[in-house]
Amino acid sequence: MLLNEALAKLYWPHENPIGQQIRIHLPPTRSPWQPVARDSWLTVVGVVQDVREWEWGEEKVAQIYLPYAQNPSRIMRLVVRTEGDPAAFTSTVRHAIEGVDPNQPVTEIRTMDEFLAAAVSQRRLSMLLLGSFAAIATLLAAVGIYGVMAYAVTQRSHEIGIRMALGAEPADVLRVLLGEEATGRDQATIQSRRKASGLPTEKTLDAWEDHRSPIPKQTQQALRTLEWVSRAENLCVCGPSGTGKSHWVEALGHHAIDQGKTVLWLTLESLAGLLRRHRADDSTAKAIGKLTRAELIIIDDVGLLPVFPDAAEALFRLVDAAYEKRSIALTSNIHPAGFDELMPKTLAAATVDRLLHHAHVLITDGAESYRLAQATAGEGVEPLDS
């Protein structure tokens, strides 16, 4: 028998298969494609190249070839090579077969081009549909851009008229309109990302008083560059309440959004709720994967409230999924080294190990509570009318 290269590599990857023997054992069947010798040893006399039986993309499978005398079949395919147009030889081939056996029916006479066309027809149809949808999408986008530009021109026709009267070129006016449209689109994208982030307030770096923070100014400037986010490094800000931990990481989150990055604000309670919702249908891993699409993940106030098992598990899953792929900014009233007081020690050790491996740890101990200081000075409220 002959076998193909895939079968030769499967059984004799480092040997010459010629002369080797294979025993074929097949259950009884009426299929015309299986050999008559179903339980016998066959000797390999040659190796042929792998072929694709039905379509271009199919994987290489192990195959054997038996002489017709050893494996007669009720079905046979005849391949004829021609030098001219294959379709012109159809009647010639049919007459030749009838000369051997007038009762032998001949069906499915097709050229090789027709076989190849049938093999790629599904892919060709898929590409045609994709191309059609792409053309429709391009047309809709062009119509949308035209509509926006027409609306902008209509709203500013008076301004455009003044510019033209003062000698502005049409190209300059068009450039101004396109630039403002691009700016508006960028601002809309930023606002959409800010809304999706879940940042609780609008505390930005503009409202941050760096001179009142115990975080060194040089460290603050380095963190503002967001290079640590690009390197998928973490940030842990630890200290008592009122020392600006949440304000600082939220301000960094707003700044990251302004720089075109995606941000997500979470708490242990929201993580625990997510875990419980997706545990029922075993989609927890998928849900955690969606969270790690954000480039910066902020987890606020770890340790302020008791950490229940669901929250501890969710925190580990998120830290593990983001490890060396995404940045996590975490605030806590205790150092991560003390997380074993909040959750099971084994889980805490695994979480802290991944969290601190590539982390910047900032300690705000020793600072007076900013909120308490404002309250004591009477700056936390507006004065009442007397």
C-alpha positions in Angstrom: 0.0 0.0 0.0 0.9 3.7 -0.3 0.6 6.1 2.6 0.8 9.9 2.8 3.4 12.0 4.5 1.1 12.8 7.5 0.7 9.1 8.3 4.4 8.4 7.8 5.4 11.2 10.2 2.8 10.0 12.7 4.1 6.4 13.0 7.7 6.7 11.8 8.9 10.2 12.4 12.6 9.3 12.5 12.5 6.1 10.3 12.1 5.1 6.7 8.5 3.8 6.4 9.3 1.8 3.3 9.0 -1.9 4.1 7.1 -1.3 7.4 3.8 -3.0 8.0 0.4 -1.7 9.2 -2.5 -3.7 10.4 -5.9 -2.5 9.4 -8.9 -3.5 11.5 -12.2 -2.0 10.6 -15.8 -2.9 11.7 -18.1 -4.4 9.1 -19.8 -1.7 6.9 -21.5 -1.3 3.6 -19.5 1.7 2.6 -17.9 1.4 -0.8 -14.8 3.4 0.4 -13.4 0.9 2.9 -11.0 -1.9 2.0 -12.0 -5.5 1.8 -9.0 -6.6 3.8 -10.2 -5.4 7.1 -8.0 -7.3 9.5 -4.7 -8.0 7.8 -1.1 -6.7 7.7 -0.2 -4.5 4.8 3.3 -3.5 3.7 4.3 0.1 2.9 5.8 0.4 -0.6 5.7 4.1 -1.1 5.0 7.5 0.4 3.1 10.2 -1.4 2.5 13.9 -0.7 -0.4 15.1 1.4 -3.5 16.2 -0.6 -6.6 18.1 0.3 -9.7 16.1 -0.5 -12.5 18.6 -0.3 -11.4 22.2 0.4 -8.3 24.4 0.6 -8.3 25.0 4.3 -8.7 21.5 5.6 -6.0 20.0 7.8 -3.7 17.3 6.7 -5.0 13.9 7.8 -3.5 10.4 7.7 -4.4 8.5 4.5 -3.6 5.2 2.8 -3.9 4.1 -0.8 -4.7 0.5 -1.8 -4.5 -1.0 -5.3 -7.9 -1.4 -6.9 -7.4 -5.2 -7.1 -7.1 -5.3 -3.3 -9.9 -2.8 -2.7 -12.6 -2.9 -5.4 -15.2 -0.3 -5.1 -18.6 0.4 -6.7 -17.6 4.0 -7.1 -14.6 5.3 -9.1 -13.4 8.7 -10.1 -11.4 9.0 -13.3 -9.0 12.0 -13.8 -8.0 12.8 -17.4 -5.3 15.2 -18.3 -5.8 17.2 -21.6 -3.7 19.7 -23.6 -6.7 21.7 -24.8 -10.1 22.7 -23.5 -11.2 20.0 -21.1 -14.9 20.5 -21.8 -14.2 19.6 -25.5 -13.1 16.1 -24.4 -16.3 15.2 -22.5 -17.8 13.1 -25.3 -14.5 11.5 -26.1 -14.0 10.3 -22.6 -17.6 9.1 -22.4 -17.3 7.1 -25.7 -14.0 5.5 -24.5 -15.7 4.3 -21.3 -18.6 3.0 -23.3 -16.2 1.1 -25.5 -15.0 -0.8 -22.4 -18.4 -1.3 -20.8 -21.5 0.0 -22.6 -23.6 -0.5 -19.4 -21.3 1.7 -17.2 -23.0 5.0 -16.3 -20.9 8.1 -16.3 -21.9 11.0 -14.1 -20.5 14.2 -12.7 -18.2 15.1 -15.5 -16.6 18.4 -14.5 -13.4 20.3 -15.2 -10.8 21.0 -12.6 -11.8 24.7 -12.7 -15.3 23.7 -11.8 -14.1 21.5 -8.9 -11.9 24.4 -7.6 -14.8 26.9 -7.9 -17.0 24.6 -5.9 -14.3 24.2 -3.2 -13.9 28.0 -2.7 -17.6 28.9 -3.3 -18.4 29.3 0.4 -15.4 31.5 1.1 -16.1 33.5 -2.1 -19.6 34.1 -0.9 -18.4 35.2 2.6 -15.9 37.6 1.1 -18.6 39.0 -1.2 -20.9 39.6 1.7 -18.1 41.2 3.8 -17.1 43.4 0.9 -20.8 44.5 0.4 -21.2 45.3 4.1 -17.9 47.2 4.1 -19.1 49.2 1.1 -22.4 50.0 2.8 -20.7 51.0 6.0 -18.4 53.3 4.0 -21.4 54.9 2.3 -23.2 55.4 5.6 -20.1 56.9 7.1 -19.8 59.3 4.2 -23.5 60.3 4.4 -23.0 60.9 8.2 -20.0 63.0 7.7 -21.8 65.0 5.0 -24.7 65.5 7.3 -22.6 66.7 10.1 -20.6 69.1 7.9 -23.8 70.4 6.3 -25.3 71.1 9.7 -22.1 72.8 10.9 -22.0 75.0 7.8 -25.6 75.9 8.2 -25.1 76.9 11.8 -22.1 79.0 11.0 -23.1 80.4 7.6 -22.9 84.0 8.9 -19.4 83.5 10.3 -18.3 81.8 7.1 -19.7 84.6 5.0 -17.7 87.2 7.1 -14.5 85.1 6.8 -14.9 84.9 3.0 -15.6 88.6 2.9 -12.4 89.3 4.7 -10.5 87.3 2.2 -10.4 83.8 3.6 -9.8 81.0 1.1 -12.5 78.2 0.9 -9.8 75.7 1.7 -8.9 77.6 4.9 -12.6 77.7 6.0 -13.0 74.0 5.3 -9.8 73.2 7.3 -11.2 75.2 10.3 -14.5 73.3 10.1 -12.9 69.9 9.9 -10.5 70.7 12.7 -13.4 71.8 15.0 -15.3 68.7 14.1 -12.4 66.4 14.9 -12.0 68.3 18.3 -15.6 67.8 19.1 -15.4 64.1 18.3 -12.4 63.7 20.5 -14.2 65.5 23.4 -17.2 63.3 22.9 -15.0 60.2 23.1 -13.4 61.5 26.3 -16.8 62.2 27.9 -18.0 58.7 26.9 -15.0 57.1 28.5 -15.4 59.2 31.6 -19.0 58.1 32.0 -18.1 54.5 31.4 -15.3 54.6 33.9 -17.6 54.9 36.9 -15.4 57.6 38.6 -17.5 58.8 41.5 -16.8 62.5 41.4 -15.1 65.1 39.3 -12.0 65.4 41.5 -9.2 66.2 39.0 -5.6 67.3 39.2 -6.7 70.9 39.0 -8.4 70.6 42.4 -5.4 68.7 43.9 -3.3 70.7 46.3 0.0 69.0 46.0 1.6 71.0 48.8 -0.8 69.6 51.3 -0.2 66.0 50.4 2.3 63.8 52.2 3.3 62.3 48.8 6.6 63.8 47.6 6.2 66.3 44.8 8.7 64.6 42.7 6.7 61.3 43.0 3.5 63.2 42.1 5.1 64.6 39.0 6.4 61.1 38.0 3.0 59.6 38.4 1.3 62.3 36.4 3.3 61.2 33.3 1.4 57.9 33.4 4.5 56.0 32.2 3.8 53.5 34.9 0.4 52.8 33.3 2.1 52.2 29.9 4.4 49.7 31.6 1.5 47.9 33.3 2.8 48.7 36.8 0.6 49.1 39.9 0.1 51.8 42.4 -0.7 51.2 46.1 -1.6 54.2 48.2 -1.8 53.3 51.9 -2.7 55.4 54.9 -5.4 56.6 57.3 -8.7 58.2 56.1 -8.6 61.8 55.0 -5.1 61.9 53.7 -6.1 62.2 50.0 -5.7 58.6 48.8 -9.0 58.4 46.9 -8.7 62.0 45.6 -5.2 61.3 44.3 -6.1 58.1 42.4 -9.3 59.5 41.1 -7.5 62.6 39.8 -5.0 60.3 38.1 -7.9 58.4 36.6 -9.4 61.6 35.1 -6.0 62.6 33.8 -5.5 59.2 32.2 -8.9 59.5 30.4 -7.8 63.0 29.2 -4.7 61.3 27.7 -6.8 58.8 25.8 -6.6 55.8 28.2 -9.5 53.7 29.5 -10.2 53.7 33.2 -12.4 51.7 35.5 -13.3 52.5 39.1 -14.3 49.6 41.4 -14.8 48.8 45.1 -14.6 45.4 46.8 -18.4 45.5 47.1 -18.9 46.0 43.4 -16.4 43.2 42.7 -18.2 40.8 45.1 -21.5 41.6 43.4 -20.1 40.9 40.0 -18.7 37.6 41.2 -22.0 36.5 42.6 -23.9 37.5 39.5 -21.7 35.5 37.1 -21.0 32.5 39.3 -24.5 31.2 38.6 -23.8 30.6 34.9 -20.1 30.0 35.2 -19.1 33.2 33.4 -16.9 34.7 36.1 -13.7 34.4 34.0 -15.4 36.2 31.1 -16.6 39.0 33.3 -13.2 39.5 34.9 -11.7 39.5 31.4 -14.1 42.4 30.5 -12.8 44.4 33.5 -9.2 44.0 32.4 -9.9 45.7 29.1 -9.4 49.0 30.9 -5.8 50.2 30.9 -6.1 51.5 34.5 -8.2 49.8 37.1 -8.8 51.7 40.3 -9.9 49.8 43.5 -10.8 52.1 46.3 -10.9 51.7 50.1 -9.7 48.1 50.6 -9.8 47.2 54.2 -12.2 49.9 55.3 -15.0 47.4 55.6 -14.9 43.7 56.4 -13.8 41.7 53.4 -16.2 38.8 52.8 -15.1 35.6 50.9 -16.7 36.7 47.7 -14.9 40.0 47.7 -11.6 38.3 48.6 -12.0 35.8 45.7 -13.0 38.6 43.3 -10.0 40.7 44.2 -7.6 37.8 43.6 -9.2 37.0 40.3 -8.9 40.6 39.1 -5.3 41.0 40.3 -4.3 37.7 38.7 -6.0 38.6 35.4 -4.4 42.0 35.3 -0.9 40.8 36.3 1.7 42.3 33.9 -1.0 43.2 31.5 -2.9 46.1 33.1 -2.2 48.7 35.8 -4.1 48.6 39.1 -4.3 51.7 41.4 -5.4 50.5 44.9 -6.1 52.6 48.0 -6.2 51.0 51.5 -6.1 52.1 55.1 -3.6 49.3 55.7 -0.5 48.2 53.9 -1.0 45.2 51.4 1.4 43.2 53.6 -1.4 43.2 56.2 -4.1 41.8 53.8 -3.9 38.5 55.6 -5.8 40.1 58.4 -8.7 40.7 55.9 -8.9 37.5 53.9 -7.6 33.9 54.1 -3.8 33.9 54.3 -3.3 31.7 51.2 -5.5 33.9 49.1 -4.0 37.1 50.6 -0.4 35.9 49.9 -1.2 35.1 46.2 -2.9 38.5 45.8 -0.2 40.6 47.4 2.5 38.7 45.6 1.1 39.6 42.2 0.0 43.1 43.3 3.3 44.3 44.7 5.7 42.6 42.2 5.6 45.6 39.9 4.1 48.3 42.2 4.8 51.8 43.5 3.8 51.9 47.2 3.0 55.3 48.7 2.5 55.7 52.5 0.5 58.6 53.7 0.9 58.0 57.5 1.6 61.0 59.7 -0.6 63.4 57.7 -3.5 65.1 59.2 -6.9 64.3 57.9 -7.7 66.9 55.2 -11.5 66.7 55.8 -11.1 67.0 59.6 -8.8 70.0 59.2 -11.3 71.7 56.9 -14.1 70.9 59.4 -12.1 72.2 62.3 -11.4 75.4 60.4 -15.0 75.9 59.4 -14.1 75.5 55.7 -16.3 72.5 55.1 -19.5 74.3 54.7 -20.8 77.6 53.4 -21.6 80.1 56.2 -25.2 80.4 57.1 -26.9 83.8 56.7 -27.4 85.4 60.1 
